[in-house]
Amino acid sequence: MNALSKGISKVEIALRWDPSPTGEPSTDLDLVAAPYLADAPYGEPAYVVHFDSRSPDGTITLNRDSQDGKGFGYDEVMTLELDRLDERYGRVLVGVVIQQLQAPRTFSGVGNPGLRIREGYDVLAEDDFGGVPGATAAIVGEFAREGSGPWEFRPGVQGFDGDPAAFARDMGASRRA
């Protein structure tokens, strides 16, 4: 980024998938966002935003939540207003979790999954989870900044195998490759 760049300000993360075939348990994917304090960017998240929640300051919101993928286009959408996020936060991880309540499932068992991360009309990343077929959850993007500097996006999908509660707790435990 050059000195005139304001960095990334407001991002939309969108997730889509096809409904389960008739007679099979429904498939429920969830977007998850976890901000980390600048002085503890690889420990426990300051808080976690997921279904039925939003950030305390309203900067991270889940605009659309689907429990079965029966929408048109993107079924689940989350907005991150990074330009409004307090300076005490230096890192935000975004992930996708496959709920395991109906039936055990990995990304290889999800019909036509897709992810899009964009700022305005600019697409920052797209993925189909083909690189993590055996995972039950995945980190799909990282936003980071130094001090009060501009937010930068670090793309990449990193798989995780475990229950959703463990993913939310452990997703930021180490530096991403």
BAVEX-958351 format. One record per residue (C-alpha): x, y, z. Coordinates in pm, whole numbers, padded with zeros to 5 digits, always signed. Layout:
! BAVEX-958351
XYZ...
END
This chain:
! BAVEX-958351
+00000+00000+00000+00128+00344-00078+00120+00638+00161-00202+00771+00007-00394+00446+00051-00664+00440+00313-00658+00061+00322-00965-00155+00342-01264+00008+00510-01588-00190+00472-01599-00554+00364-01878-00796+00276-01825-01169+00323-02084-01380+00142-02136-01755+00160-02352-01981-00056-02428-02351-00081-02696-02576-00225-02961-02729+00000-02923-03096+00094-03099-03345-00133-03453-03441-00033-03457-03683+00257-03110-03590+00385-03040-03375+00692-03008-03005+00613-02667-02844+00574-02600-02535+00786-02289-02325+00726-02215-02025+00946-01990-01724+00905-01782-01639+01211-01568-01330+01277-01323-01287+01563-01142-00960+01642-00813-00975+01833-00656-00704+02042-00348-00542+01889-00140-00639+02194-00265-01004+02185-00323-01084+01815-00271-01463+01846-00445-01554+02170-00811-01564+02259-01038-01341+02049-01179-01031+02216-01523-01160+02113-01682-01375+01844-01960-01274+01606-02176-01553+01463-02543-01642+01418-02769-01461+01667-02495-01211+01759-02317-00895+01649-02020-00700+01772-02077-00485+02081-02008-00167+01881-02206-00270+01571-01901-00281+01340-01944-00652+01257-02293-00770+01170-02445-01081+01023-02692-00941+00770-02831-01271+00648-02833-01613+00814-02943-01936+00650-02981-02272+00820-03031-02476+00503-02891-02300+00194-03236-02250+00042-03177-01893-00067-03106-01742-00405-02742-01653-00459-02555-01594-00135-02733-01742+00167-02530-01589+00446-02376-01241+00445-02161-01061+00704-02038-00700+00700-01716-00581+00865-01681-00205+00905-01308-00207+00966-01277+00171+00938-01502+00203+01247-01334-00071+01452-01159+00066+01760-00780+00109+01736-00727-00142+02017-00805-00417+01762-00527-00515+01524-00651-00837+01365-00984-00985+01254-01018-01344+01137-01319-01461+00938-01417-01825+00925-01685-02065+00808-01819-02344+01029-02031-02641+00921-02281-02713+01197-02264-03078+01302-02604-03109+01478-02800-03266+01191-02525-03498+01066-02144-03508+01059-02029-03322+00747-01714-03185+00588-01678-02942+00297-01667-03236+00053-02025-03317+00162-02159-02964+00105-02329-02907-00229-02170-02633-00441-02020-02418-00161-01889-02076-00250-01731-01780-00075-01686-01422-00189-01508-01145+00002-01536-00798-00145-01497-00430-00069-01760-00241-00263-01749-00391-00612-01389-00507-00580-01366-00882-00520-01081-00953-00278-01120-01333-00276-01340-01616-00400-01319-01983-00306-01510-02312-00332-01343-02490-00035-01190-02743-00275-00857-02709-00096-01001-02824+00239-01244-03107+00151-01203-03296+00481-01239-02991+00707-01543-02910+00922-01450-02541+00942-01205-02302+00778-01045-01965+00826-01122-01782+00501-00953-01447+00548-00751-01229+00779-00758-00852+00813-00470-00691+00999-00317-00352+01068-00018-00208+01247-00118+00047+01512-00361+00295+01361-00243+00215+01008-00459+00091+00722-00628-00247+00726-00479-00505+00489-00636-00827+00366-00451-01158+00377-00638-01415+00168-00625-01790+00201-00839-02078+00320-00705-02283+00610-00901-02593+00713-00988-02701+01066-01130-03029+01194-01320-03013+01519-01641-02890+01673-01765-02534+01613-01699-02421+01972-01337-02534+01951-01293-02356+01617-01415-02022+01754-01184-02058+02052-00876-02182+01865-00897-02011+01523-00651-01735+01611-00412-01933+01827-00127-01927+01575+00009-01714+01297-00128-01807+00955+00117-01926+00694
END
